[in-house]
Amino acid sequence: MTVSDIVGEAMDIHKLYRDKKERYEKILGLLRRVGLNSEHANRYPHEFSGGQRQRVGIARALAVDPEFIVCDEPVSALDVSIQAQVINMFEELQKDLGLTYLFIAHDLSVVNHISDRIGVMYLGHLVEVADAEELIFHSVHPYTVSLISAVPIADPVLARKSERKILKGDEPSPLNPPSGCTFRTRCPYAKKRCAEAAPELREVSPGHFCACYHL
Ligand code: SF4
């Protein structure tokens, strides 16, 4: 499909235009919004770089005037300089269009940069949720603490002072997760109780939730 048809497909399904002219104008408007132009409309995805293809995907998501967008690893396949461009674009679109994102990513620096609120998952379970700053500076779940300690620090003096919390073992298969708390096979604080039933998320400070018996 051409970029024009990719971006226009959801508009076709939801009948979001009166005639072909309006459809084409809307598509061009969406391409401009994500930093592409009318020349790109009739090209095919293989003619674009990874960053441009992400822009096409974002234009396609915007085609139905959403309020909420699920962004599943939107920048993980891009190199760092392109990541920064795409993330800046996400932020500008959010401001201009009043969007809410559910942003799924593995790179904690990216997550911290873009998020108002962060949820940490382990083996498909939410183990900790808090506002971004609270979670980064006051994390309490042993898995989150270990994740945050693994983020590289640019300042060599601070890096030498920081303590890396390395987890033992490998992540179990999600097809055959451990009983009780799924983190217990790698947790330094695991007790008998942790194998018996999964801990529920509970509020440990205002707006900060954690699923762990150790607290
Ligand atoms: S519930 Fe137990 S095993 Fe799970 S994170 Fe807390 S202390 Fe560790």
py3Dmol code that shows the C-alpha trace and the ligand (Angstrom):
import py3Dmol

protein = """\
ATOM      1  CA  MET A   1       0.000   0.000   0.000  1.00  0.00           C
ATOM      2  CA  THR A   2       1.131   3.560  -0.560  1.00  0.00           C
ATOM      3  CA  VAL A   3       1.562   5.849   2.432  1.00  0.00           C
ATOM      4  CA  SER A   4      -1.588   7.667   1.340  1.00  0.00           C
ATOM      5  CA  ASP A   5      -3.623   4.432   1.490  1.00  0.00           C
ATOM      6  CA  ILE A   6      -2.042   3.352   4.785  1.00  0.00           C
ATOM      7  CA  VAL A   7      -2.954   6.652   6.463  1.00  0.00           C
ATOM      8  CA  GLY A   8      -6.365   6.777   4.735  1.00  0.00           C
ATOM      9  CA  GLU A   9      -7.463   3.215   5.540  1.00  0.00           C
ATOM     10  CA  ALA A  10      -8.908   3.947   8.996  1.00  0.00           C
ATOM     11  CA  MET A  11     -10.620   7.051   7.593  1.00  0.00           C
ATOM     12  CA  ASP A  12     -12.216   4.821   4.916  1.00  0.00           C
ATOM     13  CA  ILE A  13     -13.439   2.326   7.523  1.00  0.00           C
ATOM     14  CA  HIS A  14     -14.895   5.031   9.778  1.00  0.00           C
ATOM     15  CA  LYS A  15     -16.119   7.182   6.850  1.00  0.00           C
ATOM     16  CA  LEU A  16     -14.387  10.316   8.087  1.00  0.00           C
ATOM     17  CA  TYR A  17     -14.557  12.375   4.870  1.00  0.00           C
ATOM     18  CA  ARG A  18     -17.183  13.593   2.429  1.00  0.00           C
ATOM     19  CA  ASP A  19     -15.347  13.047  -0.870  1.00  0.00           C
ATOM     20  CA  LYS A  20     -11.997  12.015  -2.322  1.00  0.00           C
ATOM     21  CA  LYS A  21     -10.697  15.589  -2.270  1.00  0.00           C
ATOM     22  CA  GLU A  22     -11.340  15.935   1.467  1.00  0.00           C
ATOM     23  CA  ARG A  23      -9.785  12.508   2.071  1.00  0.00           C
ATOM     24  CA  TYR A  24      -6.609  13.498   0.230  1.00  0.00           C
ATOM     25  CA  GLU A  25      -6.392  16.876   1.989  1.00  0.00           C
ATOM     26  CA  LYS A  26      -6.790  15.213   5.377  1.00  0.00           C
ATOM     27  CA  ILE A  27      -4.028  12.734   4.531  1.00  0.00           C
ATOM     28  CA  LEU A  28      -1.684  15.546   3.467  1.00  0.00           C
ATOM     29  CA  GLY A  29      -2.513  17.453   6.677  1.00  0.00           C
ATOM     30  CA  LEU A  30      -1.658  14.378   8.763  1.00  0.00           C
ATOM     31  CA  LEU A  31       1.626  13.838   6.901  1.00  0.00           C
ATOM     32  CA  ARG A  32       2.592  17.478   7.470  1.00  0.00           C
ATOM     33  CA  ARG A  33       1.743  17.141  11.156  1.00  0.00           C
ATOM     34  CA  VAL A  34       4.317  14.348  11.536  1.00  0.00           C
ATOM     35  CA  GLY A  35       7.033  16.120   9.527  1.00  0.00           C
ATOM     36  CA  LEU A  36       6.416  14.468   6.115  1.00  0.00           C
ATOM     37  CA  ASN A  37       5.106  16.152   2.967  1.00  0.00           C
ATOM     38  CA  SER A  38       2.875  15.662  -0.076  1.00  0.00           C
ATOM     39  CA  GLU A  39       5.691  14.007  -2.058  1.00  0.00           C
ATOM     40  CA  HIS A  40       5.704  11.168   0.468  1.00  0.00           C
ATOM     41  CA  ALA A  41       2.007  10.343  -0.010  1.00  0.00           C
ATOM     42  CA  ASN A  42       2.412   8.158  -3.086  1.00  0.00           C
ATOM     43  CA  ARG A  43       5.526   6.325  -2.005  1.00  0.00           C
ATOM     44  CA  TYR A  44       5.780   2.876  -0.431  1.00  0.00           C
ATOM     45  CA  PRO A  45       7.067   2.042   3.093  1.00  0.00           C
ATOM     46  CA  HIS A  46      10.286   0.386   1.831  1.00  0.00           C
ATOM     47  CA  GLU A  47      11.313   3.761   0.375  1.00  0.00           C
ATOM     48  CA  PHE A  48      11.500   5.308   3.875  1.00  0.00           C
ATOM     49  CA  SER A  49      13.964   5.205   6.763  1.00  0.00           C
ATOM     50  CA  GLY A  50      12.932   3.631  10.098  1.00  0.00           C
ATOM     51  CA  GLY A  51      12.206   7.044  11.631  1.00  0.00           C
ATOM     52  CA  GLN A  52      10.057   8.087   8.666  1.00  0.00           C
ATOM     53  CA  ARG A  53       8.148   4.806   8.819  1.00  0.00           C
ATOM     54  CA  GLN A  54       7.405   5.506  12.492  1.00  0.00           C
ATOM     55  CA  ARG A  55       6.073   8.922  11.434  1.00  0.00           C
ATOM     56  CA  VAL A  56       3.767   7.222   8.924  1.00  0.00           C
ATOM     57  CA  GLY A  57       2.524   4.918  11.715  1.00  0.00           C
ATOM     58  CA  ILE A  58       1.838   7.921  13.937  1.00  0.00           C
ATOM     59  CA  ALA A  59      -0.014   9.752  11.123  1.00  0.00           C
ATOM     60  CA  ARG A  60      -2.129   6.620  10.669  1.00  0.00           C
ATOM     61  CA  ALA A  61      -2.946   6.559  14.397  1.00  0.00           C
ATOM     62  CA  LEU A  62      -3.931  10.254  14.278  1.00  0.00           C
ATOM     63  CA  ALA A  63      -6.230   9.731  11.282  1.00  0.00           C
ATOM     64  CA  VAL A  64      -9.230   8.879  13.476  1.00  0.00           C
ATOM     65  CA  ASP A  65      -8.821  11.898  15.822  1.00  0.00           C
ATOM     66  CA  PRO A  66      -8.006   9.757  18.868  1.00  0.00           C
ATOM     67  CA  GLU A  67      -7.890  10.944  22.483  1.00  0.00           C
ATOM     68  CA  PHE A  68      -5.853   7.947  23.617  1.00  0.00           C
ATOM     69  CA  ILE A  69      -3.038   6.124  21.769  1.00  0.00           C
ATOM     70  CA  VAL A  70      -1.301   2.903  22.794  1.00  0.00           C
ATOM     71  CA  CYS A  71       2.344   3.225  21.711  1.00  0.00           C
ATOM     72  CA  ASP A  72       3.893  -0.244  21.905  1.00  0.00           C
ATOM     73  CA  GLU A  73       7.703   0.094  21.804  1.00  0.00           C
ATOM     74  CA  PRO A  74       7.485   2.993  19.325  1.00  0.00           C
ATOM     75  CA  VAL A  75      11.165   3.953  19.424  1.00  0.00           C
ATOM     76  CA  SER A  76      13.033   0.780  20.419  1.00  0.00           C
ATOM     77  CA  ALA A  77      14.024  -0.084  16.812  1.00  0.00           C
ATOM     78  CA  LEU A  78      15.378   3.410  16.083  1.00  0.00           C
ATOM     79  CA  ASP A  79      18.903   4.685  16.673  1.00  0.00           C
ATOM     80  CA  VAL A  80      19.357   7.181  19.499  1.00  0.00           C
ATOM     81  CA  SER A  81      19.339  10.447  17.502  1.00  0.00           C
ATOM     82  CA  ILE A  82      16.178   9.413  15.632  1.00  0.00           C
ATOM     83  CA  GLN A  83      14.598   8.280  18.929  1.00  0.00           C
ATOM     84  CA  ALA A  84      15.010  11.817  20.262  1.00  0.00           C
ATOM     85  CA  GLN A  85      13.310  13.309  17.170  1.00  0.00           C
ATOM     86  CA  VAL A  86      10.367  10.905  17.367  1.00  0.00           C
ATOM     87  CA  ILE A  87       9.952  11.426  21.125  1.00  0.00           C
ATOM     88  CA  ASN A  88       9.984  15.211  20.660  1.00  0.00           C
ATOM     89  CA  MET A  89       7.294  14.783  18.032  1.00  0.00           C
ATOM     90  CA  PHE A  90       5.204  12.671  20.425  1.00  0.00           C
ATOM     91  CA  GLU A  91       5.467  15.456  23.009  1.00  0.00           C
ATOM     92  CA  GLU A  92       4.521  18.206  20.544  1.00  0.00           C
ATOM     93  CA  LEU A  93       1.511  16.221  19.306  1.00  0.00           C
ATOM     94  CA  GLN A  94       0.446  15.600  22.892  1.00  0.00           C
ATOM     95  CA  LYS A  95       0.520  19.330  23.642  1.00  0.00           C
ATOM     96  CA  ASP A  96      -1.212  20.367  20.405  1.00  0.00           C
ATOM     97  CA  LEU A  97      -3.910  17.688  20.358  1.00  0.00           C
ATOM     98  CA  GLY A  98      -4.410  17.012  24.091  1.00  0.00           C
ATOM     99  CA  LEU A  99      -3.537  13.316  23.653  1.00  0.00           C
ATOM    100  CA  THR A 100      -3.023  10.671  26.306  1.00  0.00           C
ATOM    101  CA  TYR A 101      -0.452   7.937  25.592  1.00  0.00           C
ATOM    102  CA  LEU A 102       0.031   4.508  27.072  1.00  0.00           C
ATOM    103  CA  PHE A 103       3.732   4.284  26.223  1.00  0.00           C
ATOM    104  CA  ILE A 104       5.236   0.789  26.441  1.00  0.00           C
ATOM    105  CA  ALA A 105       9.046   0.653  26.458  1.00  0.00           C
ATOM    106  CA  HIS A 106      12.046  -1.116  27.968  1.00  0.00           C
ATOM    107  CA  ASP A 107      14.406   1.864  27.992  1.00  0.00           C
ATOM    108  CA  LEU A 108      13.947   3.522  31.396  1.00  0.00           C
ATOM    109  CA  SER A 109      15.553   6.813  30.300  1.00  0.00           C
ATOM    110  CA  VAL A 110      12.952   7.110  27.524  1.00  0.00           C
ATOM    111  CA  VAL A 111      10.159   6.088  29.905  1.00  0.00           C
ATOM    112  CA  ASN A 112      11.258   8.632  32.500  1.00  0.00           C
ATOM    113  CA  HIS A 113      11.525  11.394  29.900  1.00  0.00           C
ATOM    114  CA  ILE A 114       8.059  10.966  28.425  1.00  0.00           C
ATOM    115  CA  SER A 115       5.917   9.736  31.330  1.00  0.00           C
ATOM    116  CA  ASP A 116       3.734  11.484  33.885  1.00  0.00           C
ATOM    117  CA  ARG A 117       3.017   8.191  35.582  1.00  0.00           C
ATOM    118  CA  ILE A 118       4.920   4.901  35.305  1.00  0.00           C
ATOM    119  CA  GLY A 119       3.804   1.304  35.787  1.00  0.00           C
ATOM    120  CA  VAL A 120       6.462  -1.427  36.052  1.00  0.00           C
ATOM    121  CA  MET A 121       5.553  -4.921  34.873  1.00  0.00           C
ATOM    122  CA  TYR A 122       7.226  -8.248  35.594  1.00  0.00           C
ATOM    123  CA  LEU A 123       6.100 -11.401  33.770  1.00  0.00           C
ATOM    124  CA  GLY A 124       2.831  -9.757  32.773  1.00  0.00           C
ATOM    125  CA  HIS A 125       2.003  -8.416  36.254  1.00  0.00           C
ATOM    126  CA  LEU A 126       1.987  -4.800  37.343  1.00  0.00           C
ATOM    127  CA  VAL A 127       4.326  -4.684  40.354  1.00  0.00           C
ATOM    128  CA  GLU A 128       4.630  -0.946  40.994  1.00  0.00           C
ATOM    129  CA  VAL A 129       2.834   2.223  39.837  1.00  0.00           C
ATOM    130  CA  ALA A 130       3.596   5.840  40.762  1.00  0.00           C
ATOM    131  CA  ASP A 131       4.135   9.304  39.344  1.00  0.00           C
ATOM    132  CA  ALA A 132       7.319   9.341  37.245  1.00  0.00           C
ATOM    133  CA  GLU A 133       9.569  11.226  39.664  1.00  0.00           C
ATOM    134  CA  GLU A 134       8.315   9.299  42.691  1.00  0.00           C
ATOM    135  CA  LEU A 135       8.925   5.982  40.939  1.00  0.00           C
ATOM    136  CA  ILE A 136      12.420   6.864  39.732  1.00  0.00           C
ATOM    137  CA  PHE A 137      13.654   8.361  43.039  1.00  0.00           C
ATOM    138  CA  HIS A 138      11.608   6.421  45.606  1.00  0.00           C
ATOM    139  CA  SER A 139      10.968   3.013  44.061  1.00  0.00           C
ATOM    140  CA  VAL A 140      10.221   0.284  46.601  1.00  0.00           C
ATOM    141  CA  HIS A 141       9.577  -2.968  44.716  1.00  0.00           C
ATOM    142  CA  PRO A 142      12.792  -5.058  44.543  1.00  0.00           C
ATOM    143  CA  TYR A 143      12.389  -5.477  40.763  1.00  0.00           C
ATOM    144  CA  THR A 144      11.976  -1.746  40.138  1.00  0.00           C
ATOM    145  CA  VAL A 145      14.925  -0.978  42.422  1.00  0.00           C
ATOM    146  CA  SER A 146      17.103  -3.360  40.405  1.00  0.00           C
ATOM    147  CA  LEU A 147      15.870  -1.932  37.057  1.00  0.00           C
ATOM    148  CA  ILE A 148      16.631   1.623  38.094  1.00  0.00           C
ATOM    149  CA  SER A 149      20.072   0.701  39.437  1.00  0.00           C
ATOM    150  CA  ALA A 150      20.905  -0.649  35.943  1.00  0.00           C
ATOM    151  CA  VAL A 151      20.333   2.707  34.172  1.00  0.00           C
ATOM    152  CA  PRO A 152      23.761   3.975  33.048  1.00  0.00           C
ATOM    153  CA  ILE A 153      24.926   7.216  34.731  1.00  0.00           C
ATOM    154  CA  ALA A 154      26.889   9.613  32.500  1.00  0.00           C
ATOM    155  CA  ASP A 155      28.867  11.253  35.359  1.00  0.00           C
ATOM    156  CA  PRO A 156      31.777   8.872  36.214  1.00  0.00           C
ATOM    157  CA  VAL A 157      32.016  10.137  39.826  1.00  0.00           C
ATOM    158  CA  LEU A 158      28.317   9.509  40.494  1.00  0.00           C
ATOM    159  CA  ALA A 159      28.498   6.234  38.561  1.00  0.00           C
ATOM    160  CA  ARG A 160      31.281   4.963  40.865  1.00  0.00           C
ATOM    161  CA  LYS A 161      29.204   5.840  43.947  1.00  0.00           C
ATOM    162  CA  SER A 162      26.017   4.175  42.687  1.00  0.00           C
ATOM    163  CA  GLU A 163      25.355   0.573  43.568  1.00  0.00           C
ATOM    164  CA  ARG A 164      24.111  -1.792  40.881  1.00  0.00           C
ATOM    165  CA  LYS A 165      21.559  -4.328  42.184  1.00  0.00           C
ATOM    166  CA  ILE A 166      22.108  -7.380  40.005  1.00  0.00           C
ATOM    167  CA  LEU A 167      19.340  -9.985  40.008  1.00  0.00           C
ATOM    168  CA  LYS A 168      20.157 -13.651  40.291  1.00  0.00           C
ATOM    169  CA  GLY A 169      18.941 -16.177  37.692  1.00  0.00           C
ATOM    170  CA  ASP A 170      16.929 -15.686  34.527  1.00  0.00           C
ATOM    171  CA  GLU A 171      13.375 -14.543  33.983  1.00  0.00           C
ATOM    172  CA  PRO A 172      11.084 -17.615  34.130  1.00  0.00           C
ATOM    173  CA  SER A 173       8.902 -18.471  31.136  1.00  0.00           C
ATOM    174  CA  PRO A 174       5.602 -16.554  31.176  1.00  0.00           C
ATOM    175  CA  LEU A 175       4.008 -19.852  30.034  1.00  0.00           C
ATOM    176  CA  ASN A 176       4.980 -21.478  33.313  1.00  0.00           C
ATOM    177  CA  PRO A 177       5.303 -18.668  35.873  1.00  0.00           C
ATOM    178  CA  PRO A 178       6.226 -19.345  39.521  1.00  0.00           C
ATOM    179  CA  SER A 179       3.374 -19.675  42.030  1.00  0.00           C
ATOM    180  CA  GLY A 180       2.491 -16.695  44.232  1.00  0.00           C
ATOM    181  CA  CYS A 181       4.649 -13.664  43.501  1.00  0.00           C
ATOM    182  CA  THR A 182       6.102 -14.233  40.021  1.00  0.00           C
ATOM    183  CA  PHE A 183       9.283 -12.373  41.030  1.00  0.00           C
ATOM    184  CA  ARG A 184      10.067 -14.687  43.965  1.00  0.00           C
ATOM    185  CA  THR A 185      12.634 -16.873  42.109  1.00  0.00           C
ATOM    186  CA  ARG A 186      14.900 -13.818  41.725  1.00  0.00           C
ATOM    187  CA  CYS A 187      13.957 -11.764  44.762  1.00  0.00           C
ATOM    188  CA  PRO A 188      16.541 -11.349  47.570  1.00  0.00           C
ATOM    189  CA  TYR A 189      13.698 -10.945  50.128  1.00  0.00           C
ATOM    190  CA  ALA A 190      11.504 -13.906  49.116  1.00  0.00           C
ATOM    191  CA  LYS A 191       9.878 -15.767  52.026  1.00  0.00           C
ATOM    192  CA  LYS A 192       7.582 -18.794  52.246  1.00  0.00           C
ATOM    193  CA  ARG A 193       4.520 -16.585  52.026  1.00  0.00           C
ATOM    194  CA  CYS A 194       5.648 -15.213  48.640  1.00  0.00           C
ATOM    195  CA  ALA A 195       5.178 -18.681  47.064  1.00  0.00           C
ATOM    196  CA  GLU A 196       1.671 -19.129  48.453  1.00  0.00           C
ATOM    197  CA  ALA A 197      -0.312 -16.233  46.998  1.00  0.00           C
ATOM    198  CA  ALA A 198       0.386 -13.309  44.678  1.00  0.00           C
ATOM    199  CA  PRO A 199       0.626  -9.988  46.555  1.00  0.00           C
ATOM    200  CA  GLU A 200      -1.925  -7.389  45.530  1.00  0.00           C
ATOM    201  CA  LEU A 201      -1.110  -3.806  44.631  1.00  0.00           C
ATOM    202  CA  ARG A 202      -1.532  -1.604  47.689  1.00  0.00           C
ATOM    203  CA  GLU A 203      -0.958   2.063  48.257  1.00  0.00           C
ATOM    204  CA  VAL A 204       2.349   2.600  50.093  1.00  0.00           C
ATOM    205  CA  SER A 205       2.246   6.408  49.912  1.00  0.00           C
ATOM    206  CA  PRO A 206      -0.285   8.743  48.258  1.00  0.00           C
ATOM    207  CA  GLY A 207      -0.634   7.659  44.602  1.00  0.00           C
ATOM    208  CA  HIS A 208       2.224   5.129  44.883  1.00  0.00           C
ATOM    209  CA  PHE A 209       1.165   1.470  44.609  1.00  0.00           C
ATOM    210  CA  CYS A 210       3.313  -1.645  45.024  1.00  0.00           C
ATOM    211  CA  ALA A 211       2.654  -5.393  45.038  1.00  0.00           C
ATOM    212  CA  CYS A 212       5.082  -6.880  47.581  1.00  0.00           C
ATOM    213  CA  TYR A 213       4.856  -8.507  51.041  1.00  0.00           C
ATOM    214  CA  HIS A 214       8.262  -7.175  52.052  1.00  0.00           C
ATOM    215  CA  LEU A 215       7.018  -3.581  52.610  1.00  0.00           C
TER     216      LEU A 215
END
"""
ligand_1 = """\
8
SF4
S 6.284 -10.467 47.401
Fe 8.053 -11.557 48.153
S 9.070 -12.404 46.360
Fe 7.634 -10.862 45.663
S 8.863 -9.037 45.487
Fe 7.955 -8.976 47.507
S 9.435 -9.994 48.883
Fe 10.014 -10.435 46.763
"""
view = py3Dmol.view(width=600, height=400)
view.addModel(protein, "pdb")
view.setStyle({"model": 0}, {"cartoon": {"style": "trace"}})
view.addModel(ligand_1, "xyz")
view.setStyle({"model": 1}, {"stick": {}})
view.zoomTo()
view.show()
